[in-house]
Structures are given as C-alpha cells and as structure tokens.
C-alpha cells in the first residue's frame, strides 16, 4: 500500500496503478479507497470544492473524469473570470485550479464513474474496478453542451464556434454572427449578441420554435436579428477560423452559403446526471434538484455547479457553488462527529 501526501487509501484487491501529475494524483486499477469526501467532477465547481475541502483537512479525492476540466477546456479566451486583467485561456485556468487543489493535498483520479450506491454510509462509487467509499460526496459533474456533430464544428471550436454567448460574445464586435437553435436559449443568445454584432442570423431546422412566445416576439422585433426557419447547417466553413456556413432548406433541399464570423450553437445542454437519477431528485430537464443551497434529498450528498444550475452556467457561479458545497460538507461531517471542527482560518 502506497501513501499519497499522508493519506493512505485502503486497497483490498490490488495495488493502485501508476501515478501521474505528481504524488497527489492517484489512478486506481483495482481495490478500495476510503476517505471523508469524494468530489465527482473537475470543472470550476469540483476543483473549488477540492481546494476548500483540502484546506479543511477533509482529504478529498476528486474523480475528475476521463476528460477532466469541464467546459472551460473547450474555451479559448476567458475574460470574465475575476483576477485576470488580460484574460486567461480556459485550459490554463483549469490547470491552475487543479494545481492549487493538489497543493493542499487533494488526490485526483482522471476516471469516469461507473455507478454509485447512496443507500447508506459510507457512500460507494465505482470506477474502473476501484470502489471508493466516502462519508460525504459532492456531485459537480456539470452539464455538457449539445453539438451539431460536424467535423468542421469540432475543428473550429474556440475559433469562432462557441456554445456560450455570454462567455464569448465580446470577442465578436462588429461582426455578422449566426445562432443555431430554436429554444429559449437560442433566442436569448441571439438577443444578447446584438450588443456586439452588426447582424445576428438565427437558424432553426423547423418552422416552429420551442422558445416562449415572449422570446420569439422580442427577437422578431429586433432589427439586428433575422430568423431563418427550416434551415439546417450542413458545414461550418473556414480553415483557421469561422468564415461562413453551408446551409440547406429542410423542405426543398436547396443549398446556400451564409457569410458569418462566428457560429453559436444553442441546441441545448445535457446535465451529466445519469449515474444519480435513481438516487436523487431531478427536475423536468434532468438537472439535479438542490435542497437548502447545496444539499440533496440524501444527507451527506451535496450538489454544486452546472449539474443543477441551468440559469447562469458561468465559471464564477460554479466556483461559488463549489465553495458553498465544501463548507456545507465540512460542517455536516463535523456535526456527525466524523471530523473535528475546522479552525477559524481554515477557509
């Protein structure tokens, strides 16, 4: 058995596999790990929770996912996160958060979870043959943007293709833009982008919209927005940046090209809640339901970030959620007599 930063995980079947990223990163191959707190997810919510939990001596283990870092790993310039006067690249921000969490003793495992059992404590989480047992859990698995599925979309993501107008709209001043989608999110993003763009084309595959009437009326009344029903995006054009879209009429099949400098995909988000739906409350959109700020219907299981928040979806609000969840988890563990009270300066 190998110790990691003073924490000795209990392995029952096999020793942990090779480490990476320093001694505070572990990768389980088989066996069992016991800890006070497991954090599932490694976006701003999960890593902020890890920083606070580690400073409170909770010895957190973060199951970071096979593609760690969350949605910011797909974002280029981040200019609305406090503290970075010149902005920062999304992956650089997440690398800094991860390093900060590791500095205080967080163990990170870059693996997806297979299933959970929240029927009793310790709570049990399985991943790649390893069973993690935790006295408390913070779920910070986020929500994934839905994409069109085009190769050109993937290639130009962060180079004119975005799924967040609030995050990236500022970079498209005085340009012609396109928003793809037909729900409230698409209409909200189109309206928001008129603050920067000279023209916004809203493209939807059907001739009816899922958006509320007030959102449709607002966009229709905006001289900067042109709505294109029955319009599909076949290709995003451009080599190093977005230069246009290849469109087709979904009724006639007629094709045409639309010159734009940016394409905002707003066809929805999928909350990453599949593993928890048998245990926790979810709303009509599939997001986890929070009780009393960060709690869930199960004592000791906490929720943070975009896995429940489908209103703001910002890195800074997710980070704030992670902070709150870690503090709530620490106080809950203390109340159960599992951990000692944190010092006044722990936070």
C-alpha positions in Angstrom: 0.0 0.0 0.0 1.3 3.4 -1.0 0.7 6.6 0.9 -0.1 9.8 -1.0 0.6 13.1 0.8 0.0 11.5 4.2 -3.3 9.8 3.1 -3.2 6.0 3.0 -6.0 4.6 0.8 -7.2 1.2 1.7 -6.7 -1.2 -1.2 -8.3 -4.7 -0.8 -7.8 -6.3 -4.2 -4.8 -4.8 -5.9 -2.3 -2.0 -5.6 -3.0 1.3 -7.2 -1.7 1.7 -10.7 1.0 4.1 -11.9 0.7 7.7 -10.8 0.8 10.8 -13.0 0.9 14.5 -12.4 2.8 14.3 -9.1 2.3 12.3 -5.9 -1.1 13.9 -5.2 -2.6 12.3 -8.3 -3.6 8.6 -8.0 -5.0 6.2 -10.5 -6.9 3.2 -9.2 -6.8 -0.1 -11.1 -8.5 -2.3 -8.5 -9.2 -2.4 -4.8 -10.9 0.1 -2.5 -10.3 3.7 -1.4 -11.8 5.1 1.8 -12.0 8.8 2.5 -14.1 11.5 4.2 -15.1 13.2 0.9 -15.3 12.2 -2.7 -15.9 15.0 -5.3 -17.2 13.8 -8.6 -16.2 16.3 -11.4 -13.3 18.6 -12.0 -14.7 21.8 -13.5 -14.7 25.1 -11.5 -17.2 23.7 -9.1 -15.4 20.5 -8.4 -11.9 22.0 -8.1 -13.0 24.9 -5.9 -14.7 22.4 -3.6 -11.5 20.4 -3.6 -9.4 23.5 -2.6 -11.7 24.4 0.3 -12.1 20.7 1.4 -8.4 20.1 1.4 -7.7 23.2 3.4 -10.2 21.9 6.0 -8.3 18.6 6.2 -11.1 16.5 4.7 -8.6 14.6 2.5 -10.8 14.9 -0.6 -10.5 12.5 -3.6 -11.6 14.0 -6.9 -12.9 11.7 -9.6 -12.1 14.1 -12.3 -13.4 12.2 -15.4 -11.6 10.8 -18.4 -11.7 14.3 -19.9 -11.1 16.5 -16.8 -11.5 20.2 -16.6 -15.1 20.7 -17.7 -16.5 23.0 -20.4 -13.7 25.6 -19.9 -11.3 23.1 -21.5 -13.2 23.9 -24.8 -13.0 27.7 -24.3 -10.2 29.9 -25.6 -10.1 33.4 -24.0 -11.8 33.8 -20.7 -12.1 37.5 -19.8 -14.9 37.5 -17.3 -13.3 35.4 -14.5 -12.1 37.8 -11.7 -8.4 38.3 -11.2 -7.1 38.1 -14.8 -6.7 41.6 -16.2 -5.6 40.4 -19.6 -7.9 37.3 -19.6 -6.7 33.7 -19.5 -7.1 30.7 -21.7 -9.7 28.2 -20.4 -7.4 25.2 -20.2 -4.8 27.4 -18.4 -7.4 28.5 -15.8 -8.3 24.9 -15.2 -4.7 23.8 -14.9 -4.1 26.5 -12.3 -7.2 25.4 -10.3 -6.0 21.8 -10.5 -2.5 22.7 -9.3 -4.0 24.7 -6.4 -6.2 21.8 -5.3 -3.2 19.5 -5.5 -1.0 21.9 -3.5 -3.3 21.4 -0.5 -3.3 17.6 -0.7 -6.2 16.8 -3.0 -5.9 13.4 -4.7 -7.2 13.5 -8.3 -8.1 10.5 -10.4 -8.8 11.0 -14.1 -11.5 8.5 -14.5 -15.3 8.4 -15.1 -17.6 6.8 -12.6 -19.5 3.6 -13.5 -22.2 3.6 -10.8 -23.0 4.8 -7.3 -24.8 3.4 -4.2 -26.1 6.1 -1.9 -28.3 3.8 0.2 -26.2 4.1 3.3 -22.9 5.5 4.6 -20.2 5.2 3.6 -21.4 6.1 0.2 -20.0 3.9 -2.6 -18.8 4.9 -6.0 -17.3 2.5 -8.5 -14.8 3.5 -11.3 -12.6 1.3 -13.4 -12.7 -1.6 -10.9 -12.0 0.6 -7.9 -14.6 1.1 -5.1 -14.5 4.5 -3.4 -16.1 4.7 -0.1 -16.9 8.2 1.3 -18.6 9.6 4.3 -19.8 12.5 2.1 -20.0 13.2 -1.6 -20.1 16.4 -3.7 -21.5 16.0 -7.2 -20.1 18.5 -9.6 -20.4 16.7 -12.9 -21.7 19.8 -14.8 -23.7 19.8 -18.0 -22.4 19.2 -21.5 -23.3 21.4 -24.4 -25.0 19.6 -27.2 -23.3 20.0 -30.6 -24.3 19.5 -34.2 -21.9 16.7 -34.7 -20.0 18.2 -37.7 -16.2 17.6 -38.1 -15.8 21.2 -39.0 -17.6 22.3 -35.9 -15.1 20.3 -33.7 -12.2 21.7 -35.7 -13.2 25.3 -35.3 -14.4 25.1 -31.7 -12.8 28.0 -29.9 -12.0 29.6 -33.3 -15.4 31.1 -34.0 -17.6 28.2 -32.9 -18.9 28.6 -29.3 -21.7 27.4 -27.1 -21.8 30.4 -24.8 -22.7 33.9 -26.0 -22.2 35.3 -22.5 -18.7 33.9 -22.4 -17.6 34.8 -25.9 -19.9 37.4 -27.4 -17.5 40.2 -26.5 -14.9 38.9 -29.0 -17.2 39.3 -32.0 -17.7 43.1 -32.0 -18.9 44.5 -35.3 -19.3 41.0 -37.0 -22.1 39.1 -38.6 -23.0 36.1 -36.4 -25.2 33.0 -36.5 -27.1 31.3 -33.7 -28.3 27.8 -34.3 -31.3 26.6 -32.3 -35.0 27.1 -31.7 -35.5 27.2 -27.9 -35.3 29.9 -25.3 -31.5 29.6 -25.0 -31.1 30.3 -28.8 -33.3 33.3 -28.7 -31.7 34.6 -25.5 -28.2 34.3 -27.0 -29.3 35.9 -30.3 -30.7 38.9 -28.4 -27.6 39.1 -26.2 -25.3 39.0 -29.2 -27.0 42.1 -30.8 -25.0 44.1 -28.2 -21.8 43.3 -30.2 -22.8 42.1 -33.7 -23.9 44.1 -36.7 -26.3 41.3 -37.6 -27.4 38.0 -36.0 -28.9 35.2 -38.1 -31.0 32.7 -36.0 -31.2 29.4 -37.8 -33.6 26.6 -36.9 -34.4 23.3 -38.6 -38.1 23.6 -38.2 -40.8 26.3 -38.9 -42.0 26.2 -35.3 -40.0 27.1 -32.2 -39.7 25.7 -28.7 -39.0 29.1 -27.3 -41.6 31.0 -25.4 -43.7 33.5 -27.3 -42.2 36.5 -25.5 -38.7 35.5 -26.5 -39.8 34.9 -30.2 -41.6 38.3 -30.2 -38.6 40.1 -28.8 -36.3 38.7 -31.4 -38.7 39.3 -34.2 -39.0 43.0 -33.2 -35.2 43.4 -33.1 -33.9 44.9 -36.4 -30.5 43.2 -35.9 -32.0 39.6 -35.8 -33.0 37.8 -38.9 -34.8 34.4 -38.3 -34.3 31.6 -40.8 -36.8 28.7 -40.2 -36.5 25.4 -42.0 -32.7 25.9 -42.2 -30.1 23.2 -41.4 -26.3 23.8 -41.0 -24.5 21.2 -43.2 -21.0 22.6 -42.8 -19.1 25.3 -41.0 -16.7 27.0 -43.4 -13.2 28.2 -42.8 -9.7 26.9 -42.2 -8.3 28.6 -39.2 -11.5 30.5 -38.2 -15.2 30.6 -39.0 -15.8 32.3 -42.3 -19.3 31.1 -43.2 -21.9 28.3 -43.1 -23.2 26.0 -45.7 -27.0 25.8 -45.2 -29.8 23.7 -46.7 -33.5 24.2 -46.7 -35.1 21.3 -44.8 -38.1 21.3 -47.1 -36.7 21.9 -50.5 -33.1 20.7 -50.1 -31.8 24.0 -51.7 -28.4 24.9 -50.5 -26.8 28.3 -50.0 -23.9 29.9 -48.2 -24.1 32.4 -45.4 -21.1 34.5 -44.6 -20.6 34.9 -40.8 -17.7 35.4 -38.5 -19.0 33.3 -35.7 -21.4 30.4 -35.0 -23.1 30.0 -31.6 -24.5 26.5 -31.1 -27.6 26.8 -28.8 -29.4 23.5 -29.2 -29.3 22.7 -25.5 -27.3 21.2 -22.7 -27.3 17.7 -21.3 -26.8 17.6 -17.5 -24.4 14.8 -16.5 -26.8 13.1 -14.1 -27.2 9.6 -15.4 -25.5 7.9 -12.5 -27.5 9.7 -9.9 -31.1 9.6 -11.2 -32.0 6.5 -9.2 -30.9 8.2 -6.0 -31.5 11.9 -6.2 -34.3 14.3 -7.3 -34.1 15.6 -10.9 -36.2 18.3 -12.5 -38.1 18.1 -15.8 -34.9 19.0 -17.7 -32.9 16.3 -16.0 -30.9 18.6 -13.7 -30.3 17.7 -10.0 -32.6 19.4 -7.5 -30.9 21.2 -4.7 -32.3 21.4 -1.2 -31.1 24.2 1.1 -28.4 25.8 -1.0 -26.2 22.7 -1.8 -27.9 19.7 -0.2 -29.8 16.9 -1.8 -32.5 14.6 -0.5 -29.8 12.4 1.0 -27.9 13.8 4.0 -24.2 13.9 3.2 -24.6 14.2 -0.6 -24.1 17.7 -1.9 -24.5 19.3 -5.3 -22.6 22.1 -7.0 -22.3 23.8 -10.3 -24.0 23.4 -13.7 -25.3 19.9 -12.8 -28.1 21.8 -11.1 -27.8 25.3 -12.4 -29.3 25.8 -15.9 -29.8 29.6 -15.4 -26.3 31.1 -15.1 -23.8 28.4 -16.4 -20.8 30.6 -15.6 -17.4 29.5 -14.3 -17.6 32.0 -11.4 -21.0 30.9 -10.3 -19.9 27.2 -10.5 -16.8 28.0 -8.4 -19.0 29.8 -5.8 -21.2 26.7 -5.7 -18.1 24.5 -5.1 -17.1 26.7 -2.2 -20.5 26.5 -0.6 -20.7 22.8 -1.0 -17.3 22.2 0.5 -18.2 24.3 3.6 -21.5 22.6 3.9 -19.9 19.2 3.7 -17.3 20.1 6.3 -19.9 21.3 8.7 -22.0 18.3 8.1 -19.1 15.9 8.7 -18.3 17.8 11.9 -21.9 17.6 13.1 -21.9 13.8 12.5 -18.7 13.5 14.7 -16.7 12.2 11.7 -14.3 15.1 11.6 -13.1 17.7 14.1 -14.1 21.4 13.8 -12.1 23.4 11.3 -10.0 26.3 12.6 -11.3 29.8 12.1 -8.7 30.3 9.4 -9.3 27.0 7.5 -11.3 28.7 4.8 
